[in-house]
Amino acid sequence: MLGGEENSSPSSAAPVFKDDRKQAYLNPDGADRPLISPIPSSTLDSARRYRLGRLRTKMKEWDCPALLLYDPVNIRYAFDCSNMSIWTMHNPSRYALILADGPAIMFEFEGSEHVNDGLPGIDEVRTSKSFLFFTAGNLVEERMKAWADEISDIVGACCRNGRIAVDRLEPAPAAELQSRGFSLLDGQELAERARSIKSAEEIELMRWTIRVCEAGMARMYEVSEPGRTEREIWAELHFENARSGGEWLETKLLTAGPRTNPWYRECSDYIIKRGEMISFDTDMIGPYGYCADLSRSWTCGHVAMNAKQKELYSAARDQIDHNLSIIRSGMTFREFNEKSWRIPEKYIPHRYTLAAHGTGMADEWPGILLHPDFDENFSGVIEENMVLNIESLIAEDGSESIKLETQALVTAIGIERLDTFPWEEI
């Protein structure tokens, strides 16, 4: 027992809700059951074809015959295959090679080749050639040369201009490819520009990730009682995501009371007191690999906000609502900046530097900075079928922080919010 309140880990027990608006986000078959996706396989197959097609279209626009991918998010986008994604983010040992006018090859971690069975975009699966120091040791150079020889043999037959786009490669393997006559392009830019425009099927998959995220947020809301730690509340989101087929959380951004300001502290064993503000940012990679990046703030114990909390929360809502209202397809980033909500001077020292950013299988381009930080040379256009997250963080010296964020689809006539989890009533 902590502070006279029950202290327990994430549980499958059905909670008794204090807010019926939020209770609606749990599984209607019972909070003790995970959410089961209703999305048909045909939707997933259409999304897979679209995504691989987007990459090949960009490759042709860039006059780039070959694309080499190491980033697990880009590999998931291209082929819908995932394997030890977090581990391979810092141990690059599986990769994909896509030819604009040839096969798409997945080089899989040894012993895991079968995880790609049945994926329609993959023409061939090969065992990857790893040159990690972790396993290669003094054999790094030898194994790296064998890796480069294989890439060169495949690409050389079709790559007349010697151009390969690579998303992530360290200096030594990059030099090996260059020594074989290849010039390297920025594959991360190519991939993120391809990823920025979503198909209808992708949006359907993203809506489901958001549905799971909001169920997790509902669980978080219910356990936001005095005596709970930040980590306990955060664990509820992990729990709902994991049991519903999700992937991981990119951050640990949930804090309470005085720990909300300055922002970017990670959740801790801080025991939350009644009336303190709980603020968080989900950064959740959920089912189908899509991101639900939502932020909310509410009081511990669900008590009425005090005057300062209301002031900060109202300002955050003003920022979100204003910036949502101005977005139009065809608007330049500079135009968005010029029309965006102006943060009052007293909140500037504790501002969040992003006003909006793209979202797909993770946070992605474009990242449009808040007006005090915006660079007039930052160019680009908001396009139909982009998904943008609109951000707000409001705090001043000595106050708590209010963090709000919503995820929205750019349409032909404006913008459509994809999340619906209620804001707090003030």
C-alpha positions in Angstrom: 0.0 0.0 0.0 1.3 3.5 -0.9 -0.4 6.6 0.6 -3.4 4.5 1.6 -4.1 3.5 -2.0 -3.8 0.1 -3.6 -0.6 -0.2 -5.6 -0.7 -2.9 -8.2 0.8 -3.8 -11.6 -1.2 -3.7 -14.9 -4.1 -6.0 -14.5 -6.7 -7.5 -16.7 -9.5 -6.7 -14.2 -12.3 -4.6 -15.6 -12.0 -1.1 -14.1 -14.9 0.9 -12.7 -14.8 4.1 -14.7 -15.1 7.6 -13.3 -15.7 9.0 -16.8 -18.1 7.2 -19.2 -16.7 9.1 -22.2 -13.4 7.4 -21.6 -14.8 4.0 -20.6 -16.1 3.7 -24.2 -12.6 3.2 -25.5 -12.1 -0.1 -23.8 -13.0 -3.4 -25.5 -16.9 -3.6 -25.5 -16.5 -7.3 -24.9 -14.8 -6.6 -21.6 -11.8 -4.7 -20.4 -10.2 -8.0 -19.5 -9.9 -8.9 -23.1 -7.5 -7.5 -25.8 -8.8 -5.7 -28.8 -9.0 -8.0 -31.9 -8.5 -6.2 -35.3 -11.5 -6.3 -37.7 -9.3 -5.3 -40.6 -9.5 -7.8 -43.5 -6.3 -9.3 -45.1 -7.2 -7.6 -48.4 -6.7 -4.2 -46.8 -3.3 -5.2 -45.5 -2.3 -6.6 -48.9 -3.4 -3.3 -50.7 -1.3 -1.3 -48.2 1.7 -3.5 -48.8 1.5 -3.1 -52.6 1.0 0.7 -52.3 4.0 1.2 -50.0 6.4 -0.8 -52.2 5.1 1.0 -55.2 5.7 4.4 -53.5 9.3 3.5 -52.9 9.8 2.4 -56.5 8.1 5.5 -57.8 10.5 7.7 -55.8 13.5 5.7 -56.9 12.6 6.4 -60.6 12.0 10.1 -59.8 15.5 10.2 -58.3 17.0 8.1 -61.2 18.1 5.7 -58.6 18.1 2.0 -59.7 18.7 0.5 -56.2 17.6 1.2 -52.6 19.4 -0.4 -49.6 17.5 -0.3 -46.4 18.7 -1.0 -42.8 16.3 1.1 -40.8 13.7 -1.4 -39.4 10.9 1.1 -39.9 11.8 1.5 -43.6 12.0 -2.3 -44.0 8.6 -2.7 -42.4 7.2 0.0 -44.7 8.7 -1.7 -47.8 7.9 -5.4 -47.0 5.7 -5.5 -43.9 8.3 -7.7 -42.2 9.6 -7.2 -38.8 12.1 -9.1 -36.7 13.7 -8.0 -33.5 13.1 -4.4 -34.5 14.5 -2.7 -31.4 17.6 -4.9 -31.4 18.3 -4.3 -35.0 18.0 -0.6 -34.6 21.4 -0.7 -32.8 22.7 -3.9 -34.3 22.2 -3.5 -38.1 22.2 -7.1 -39.1 19.2 -7.4 -41.5 18.6 -5.4 -44.6 16.5 -5.0 -47.7 17.6 -4.4 -51.3 15.0 -3.1 -53.7 15.7 -2.7 -57.4 13.6 -0.2 -59.4 13.3 -2.6 -62.3 14.2 -5.9 -60.7 13.6 -8.0 -57.6 13.1 -7.0 -54.0 15.4 -9.0 -51.8 15.2 -9.4 -48.0 18.5 -10.3 -46.3 17.3 -11.8 -43.0 19.1 -12.5 -39.8 20.4 -16.1 -39.8 17.9 -18.6 -38.6 15.0 -16.2 -39.1 14.5 -16.4 -42.8 11.0 -18.0 -42.2 9.6 -14.8 -40.7 9.2 -13.5 -44.2 7.0 -16.4 -45.4 4.0 -15.3 -47.4 4.9 -11.6 -47.8 4.0 -10.7 -51.4 6.5 -7.9 -51.9 9.6 -10.0 -51.3 10.9 -11.8 -54.4 13.7 -13.6 -52.7 15.0 -14.1 -49.1 18.7 -14.5 -48.5 20.7 -14.9 -45.3 22.2 -11.5 -44.3 26.0 -11.0 -44.2 26.6 -9.4 -40.8 29.8 -7.6 -40.0 29.0 -6.4 -36.5 32.0 -6.2 -34.3 29.8 -8.0 -31.6 30.0 -11.2 -33.6 32.8 -10.6 -36.2 35.5 -9.2 -34.0 38.8 -9.3 -35.9 36.9 -10.6 -38.9 35.0 -7.4 -39.5 36.9 -6.3 -42.6 36.7 -9.7 -44.2 33.0 -10.0 -43.7 32.3 -6.5 -44.8 34.1 -7.1 -48.1 32.0 -10.3 -48.7 28.8 -8.2 -47.9 29.9 -5.5 -50.4 30.8 -8.1 -53.1 27.3 -9.6 -52.9 25.5 -6.1 -53.1 27.8 -5.2 -56.0 27.0 -8.4 -57.9 23.3 -7.9 -57.6 23.2 -4.2 -58.3 25.9 -4.0 -60.9 23.9 -5.8 -63.5 21.2 -3.2 -63.5 22.7 -0.1 -62.0 24.2 1.6 -65.1 24.6 5.0 -63.4 26.2 3.5 -60.3 23.7 5.2 -57.9 22.4 3.5 -54.8 20.2 5.1 -52.1 21.1 4.0 -48.6 19.1 5.0 -45.5 21.7 4.1 -42.8 25.3 2.9 -43.3 28.4 3.5 -41.3 31.5 5.0 -42.9 33.5 1.8 -43.4 30.7 -0.2 -45.3 29.8 3.0 -47.3 33.5 3.2 -48.4 33.4 -0.4 -49.5 30.5 0.3 -51.8 32.1 3.5 -53.1 35.4 1.6 -53.8 33.4 -0.6 -56.1 32.3 2.4 -58.2 28.9 3.2 -56.6 27.7 6.7 -55.6 25.5 6.8 -52.5 22.3 8.9 -52.2 20.3 9.7 -49.1 17.9 6.8 -48.8 16.3 8.1 -45.6 15.1 11.2 -47.4 13.8 9.1 -50.3 12.0 6.7 -48.0 10.4 9.4 -45.8 9.2 11.4 -48.8 7.6 8.2 -50.1 6.1 7.4 -46.7 4.6 10.9 -46.3 1.6 10.3 -48.5 -0.8 7.7 -47.2 -3.2 5.4 -49.0 -6.8 4.9 -47.8 -5.7 1.4 -46.6 -2.8 2.8 -44.6 -5.2 5.2 -42.8 -7.5 2.3 -42.0 -4.5 0.5 -40.4 -3.5 3.7 -38.5 -7.0 4.2 -37.2 -6.8 0.8 -35.6 -3.4 1.6 -33.9 -5.0 4.7 -32.6 -8.0 2.7 -31.4 -5.6 0.4 -29.4 -3.7 3.5 -28.1 -6.9 5.1 -26.8 -7.9 1.9 -25.0 -4.5 2.1 -23.3 -5.1 5.7 -22.4 -8.5 4.8 -20.9 -6.7 2.3 -18.7 -4.1 5.0 -17.7 -6.9 7.4 -16.9 -8.6 5.0 -14.6 -5.5 4.2 -12.5 -4.5 7.9 -12.2 -5.1 7.9 -8.5 -3.1 9.1 -5.5 -0.4 6.7 -4.5 0.4 5.4 -8.0 3.8 5.9 -9.5 4.4 7.4 -12.9 5.8 4.0 -14.1 2.7 2.2 -13.0 0.4 4.4 -15.0 2.7 4.3 -18.0 2.8 0.5 -17.8 -1.0 0.4 -18.6 -0.3 1.7 -22.2 2.5 -0.9 -22.7 0.1 -3.6 -21.5 -2.8 -2.7 -23.9 -0.4 -2.3 -26.8 1.4 -5.6 -26.3 -1.7 -7.7 -25.8 -3.4 -6.1 -28.8 -0.5 -6.9 -31.2 1.4 -3.7 -31.0 5.2 -3.2 -31.2 6.9 -0.7 -28.8 6.8 2.8 -27.2 9.4 5.1 -28.5 9.8 7.1 -25.3 8.9 7.1 -21.6 7.3 10.6 -21.5 4.9 10.5 -18.6 5.5 12.7 -15.6 3.4 14.3 -12.9 3.3 17.4 -10.8 6.6 19.3 -10.4 8.3 16.7 -12.6 6.3 17.8 -15.7 8.4 21.0 -16.0 10.9 21.1 -17.6 9.6 18.6 -20.1 11.4 15.5 -21.4 11.9 13.8 -18.0 11.2 10.1 -18.3 8.7 8.3 -16.0 10.0 7.3 -12.6 8.9 5.9 -9.3 7.6 9.3 -8.2 4.4 8.8 -6.2 1.7 11.1 -7.5 -0.4 13.2 -5.3 -4.1 14.1 -5.6 -4.6 17.1 -7.9 -1.2 17.0 -9.5 -1.2 17.2 -13.3 -0.3 14.0 -15.1 1.0 14.8 -18.6 2.2 12.3 -21.2 3.1 11.6 -24.9 2.3 8.1 -26.1 4.8 7.8 -29.1 3.3 4.3 -29.5 4.2 2.0 -32.4 1.2 -0.2 -32.4 -0.5 -3.0 -34.5 0.6 -3.2 -38.2 3.6 -1.0 -37.3 1.8 2.3 -37.4 2.3 5.1 -34.9 -0.2 6.6 -32.5 1.4 9.8 -31.2 -1.1 11.3 -28.8 -0.7 13.5 -25.7 -3.1 14.3 -22.9 -2.9 15.9 -19.5 -5.3 15.4 -16.6 -5.3 15.6 -12.8 -4.5 12.8 -10.4 -7.7 11.6 -8.8 -9.7 13.3 -11.6 -10.4 16.4 -9.4 -11.2 19.8 -10.8 -8.2 21.7 -12.1 -7.0 24.7 -10.1 -6.9 28.2 -11.6 -3.3 27.9 -13.0 -3.9 24.4 -14.4 -7.0 25.8 -16.2 -5.1 28.7 -17.6 -2.4 26.5 -19.0 -4.8 23.9 -20.3 -6.9 26.6 -22.1 -3.8 28.0 -23.8 -2.8 24.5 -25.0 -6.3 23.9 -26.4 -6.2 27.3 -28.1 -2.9 26.3 -29.8 -4.2 22.9 -30.9 -7.5 24.2 -32.2 -6.1 27.2 -34.0 -3.4 25.2 -35.8 -5.8 22.5 -36.8 -8.1 25.1 -38.3 -5.6 26.7 -40.6 -4.2 23.6 -42.3 -5.0 23.2 -46.0 -3.6 21.0 -48.7 -1.2 23.0 -50.8 -0.2 25.2 -47.9 3.6 25.8 -47.7 5.4 25.2 -44.5 6.2 28.9 -44.4 2.5 29.8 -44.8 1.6 27.5 -42.0 4.2 29.2 -39.8 3.0 32.7 -40.7 -0.6 31.8 -39.8 0.1 29.5 -36.8 -0.8 30.3 -33.2 1.5 32.7 -31.5 2.7 31.5 -28.1 2.4 34.2 -25.4 5.8 35.6 -24.2 5.5 34.1 -20.7 5.3 30.5 -22.1 8.2 30.9 -24.6 11.1 29.8 -22.2 9.4 26.4 -21.7 8.0 25.9 -25.2 7.9 22.7 -27.2 9.9 23.5 -30.4 7.7 21.5 -32.8 4.3 22.9 -33.9 3.5 20.0 -36.2 5.1 16.9 -37.7 4.4 14.0 -40.0 3.4 10.6 -38.7 3.3 7.2 -40.3 5.1 4.1 -39.0 6.9 6.6 -36.7 7.3 10.3 -36.4 8.5 11.4 -39.8 9.1 14.3 -42.1 8.1 17.1 -42.1 9.0 18.5 -38.7 7.7 22.1 -38.7 9.1 24.1 -35.8 7.2 26.5 -33.6 7.3 30.1 -34.9 10.2 31.4 -32.6 12.4 28.6 -34.0 11.1 28.4 -37.6 13.8 28.8 -40.3 12.4 30.8 -43.2 14.5 28.6 -45.6 12.7 25.4 -44.5 10.7 24.5 -47.6 8.0 22.1 -48.4 4.2 21.8 -49.0 1.5 20.2 -46.9 -0.1 17.7 -49.2 -3.4 15.8 -49.3 -3.1 12.4 -47.5 -0.3 13.4 -45.3 -0.9 12.7 -41.6 0.2 15.5 -39.3 0.4 15.7 -35.6 -0.4 19.0 -34.0 1.6 19.7 -30.8 1.3 21.9 -27.7 3.3 22.2 -24.5 2.4 25.0 -22.2 4.2 25.9 -19.0 5.8 28.9 -17.3 8.4 29.3 -14.6 7.3 27.4 -11.5 4.2 25.8 -13.1 3.3 22.3 -14.2 3.4 21.5 -18.0 0.3 20.8 -20.0 1.1 18.5 -23.0 -1.6 18.0 -25.7 -1.3 16.4 -29.2 -3.7 15.2 -31.8 -3.2 13.2 -35.0 -5.0 14.3 -38.2 -5.3 13.4 -41.9 -4.9 16.2 -44.5 -7.9 16.0 -46.9 -8.9 17.8 -50.0 -11.1 20.2 -47.9 -9.1 20.6 -44.7 -8.2 18.2 -42.0 -9.8 15.2 -40.2 -8.8 14.3 -36.7 -8.0 10.6 -36.4 -8.1 10.4 -32.6 -11.2 11.1 -30.5 -10.1 10.5 -26.9 -11.8 13.4 -25.0 -10.0 16.5 -23.8 -10.6 17.4 -20.2 -13.5 19.6 -19.3 -12.5 22.9 -17.7 
